[in-house]
C-alpha cells in the first residue's frame, strides 16, 4: 500500500538537517524497496524546510515504523509528520 509522508521541519533547523543528511541518505538507500519517491520541500530561497516521501509498506503501522527510524526523525528535525494513504492516478508507475 502506498503512503505519502509529509514532514515539515522545525523553523530554523537547516543546520540540523544538513548535519544529519548523510545518515538520512544512507537510511533511504538501505530502505530503497519501500521508498518509491522522495525529496525536500524548499522555501523561497531554495533552502530545505521539510520532506515528502512516497512509501510502499504493508500498512500504516509499518510506514510509521519506517519513518520513526529515519535519522532526521531521531534527531528531532521535524515539527510535524503527516502520514496519509495515497493512490497514484497519473504519472509514471512507482
C-alpha positions as a Markdown table, in Angstrom:
| # | Residue | x | y | z |
|---|---|---|---|---|
| 1 | Unk | 0.0 | 0.0 | 0.0 |
| 2 | Unk | 1.3 | 3.5 | -0.8 |
| 3 | Unk | 1.5 | 6.3 | 1.7 |
| 4 | Unk | 2.5 | 9.9 | 1.4 |
| 5 | Unk | 4.6 | 11.2 | 4.3 |
| 6 | Unk | 4.6 | 15.0 | 4.7 |
| 7 | Unk | 7.4 | 16.0 | 7.1 |
| 8 | Unk | 7.8 | 19.7 | 8.0 |
| 9 | Unk | 11.0 | 20.9 | 9.7 |
| 10 | Unk | 11.1 | 22.9 | 12.8 |
| 11 | Unk | 11.8 | 26.5 | 11.9 |
| 12 | Unk | 15.5 | 27.5 | 11.9 |
| 13 | Unk | 16.7 | 23.9 | 11.8 |
| 14 | Unk | 18.5 | 23.9 | 8.4 |
| 15 | Unk | 21.9 | 23.2 | 10.1 |
| 16 | Unk | 20.4 | 20.1 | 11.9 |
| 17 | Unk | 19.1 | 18.9 | 8.5 |
| 18 | Unk | 22.4 | 19.4 | 6.8 |
| 19 | Unk | 24.5 | 17.8 | 9.6 |
| 20 | Unk | 22.2 | 14.7 | 9.6 |
| 21 | Unk | 21.8 | 14.5 | 5.8 |
| 22 | Unk | 24.4 | 11.8 | 5.1 |
| 23 | Unk | 22.9 | 9.5 | 7.7 |
| 24 | Unk | 19.4 | 10.2 | 6.3 |
| 25 | Unk | 20.5 | 9.4 | 2.7 |
| 26 | Unk | 22.2 | 6.1 | 3.9 |
| 27 | Unk | 18.9 | 5.2 | 5.7 |
| 28 | Unk | 16.9 | 5.9 | 2.5 |
| 29 | Unk | 19.3 | 3.8 | 0.5 |
| 30 | Unk | 19.1 | 0.9 | 3.0 |
| 31 | Unk | 15.3 | 1.0 | 2.7 |
| 32 | Unk | 15.0 | 1.7 | -1.0 |
| 33 | Unk | 12.5 | -1.1 | -1.8 |
| 34 | Unk | 10.0 | 0.7 | 0.5 |
| 35 | Unk | 10.7 | 4.3 | -0.6 |
| 36 | Unk | 9.3 | 5.0 | -4.0 |
| 37 | Unk | 9.9 | 8.7 | -4.3 |
| 38 | Unk | 11.3 | 11.4 | -2.0 |
| 39 | Unk | 12.8 | 14.8 | -1.8 |
| 40 | Unk | 12.8 | 18.1 | 0.2 |
| 41 | Unk | 10.3 | 20.9 | 0.3 |
| 42 | Unk | 12.0 | 24.2 | -0.4 |
| 43 | Unk | 11.4 | 27.8 | 0.8 |
| 44 | Unk | 11.6 | 30.9 | -1.4 |
| 45 | Unk | 15.4 | 30.8 | -1.1 |
| 46 | Unk | 15.7 | 27.1 | -2.2 |
| 47 | Unk | 16.5 | 26.1 | 1.4 |
| 48 | Unk | 15.1 | 22.8 | 2.6 |
| 49 | Unk | 12.2 | 23.1 | 5.0 |
| 50 | Unk | 10.7 | 19.6 | 5.0 |
| 51 | Unk | 10.4 | 16.3 | 3.1 |
| 52 | Unk | 7.9 | 14.4 | 1.0 |
| 53 | Unk | 8.3 | 10.6 | 0.8 |
| 54 | Unk | 6.1 | 8.1 | -1.0 |
| 55 | Unk | 6.3 | 4.8 | 0.8 |
| 56 | Unk | 5.2 | 1.3 | -0.2 |
| 57 | Unk | 4.5 | -0.5 | 3.1 |
| 58 | Unk | 2.2 | -3.3 | 4.2 |
| 59 | Unk | 0.2 | -0.9 | 6.4 |
| 60 | Unk | 0.2 | 2.4 | 8.2 |
| 61 | Unk | 2.0 | 0.9 | 11.2 |
| 62 | Unk | 4.9 | -0.3 | 9.0 |
| 63 | Unk | 5.1 | 3.1 | 7.3 |
| 64 | Unk | 5.1 | 4.9 | 10.7 |
| 65 | Unk | 7.8 | 2.5 | 12.0 |
| 66 | Unk | 9.9 | 3.2 | 8.9 |
| 67 | Unk | 9.5 | 7.0 | 9.4 |
| 68 | Unk | 10.4 | 6.7 | 13.1 |
| 69 | Unk | 13.7 | 5.1 | 12.1 |
| 70 | Unk | 14.8 | 8.0 | 9.9 |
| 71 | Unk | 17.8 | 9.8 | 11.2 |
| 72 | Unk | 16.0 | 13.1 | 10.6 |
| 73 | Unk | 13.2 | 12.0 | 12.9 |
| 74 | Unk | 15.6 | 10.6 | 15.5 |
| 75 | Unk | 17.4 | 13.9 | 15.5 |
| 76 | Unk | 14.2 | 15.8 | 16.2 |
| 77 | Unk | 14.2 | 17.7 | 12.9 |
| 78 | Unk | 10.5 | 17.6 | 12.2 |
| 79 | Unk | 7.9 | 19.9 | 13.6 |
| 80 | Unk | 5.2 | 17.6 | 12.2 |
| 81 | Unk | 4.8 | 14.4 | 10.3 |
| 82 | Unk | 1.6 | 13.6 | 8.5 |
| 83 | Unk | 1.1 | 10.1 | 7.0 |
| 84 | Unk | -1.7 | 9.6 | 4.6 |
| 85 | Unk | -2.7 | 6.6 | 2.4 |
| 86 | Unk | -2.0 | 7.6 | -1.2 |
| 87 | Unk | -3.0 | 6.3 | -4.7 |
| 88 | Unk | -1.2 | 7.1 | -7.9 |
| 89 | Unk | -3.6 | 8.2 | -10.6 |
| 90 | Unk | -1.3 | 9.9 | -13.1 |
| 91 | Unk | 2.4 | 9.9 | -13.8 |
| 92 | Unk | 4.9 | 7.2 | -14.1 |
| 93 | Unk | 4.3 | 4.0 | -12.2 |
| 94 | Unk | 6.1 | 3.7 | -9.0 |
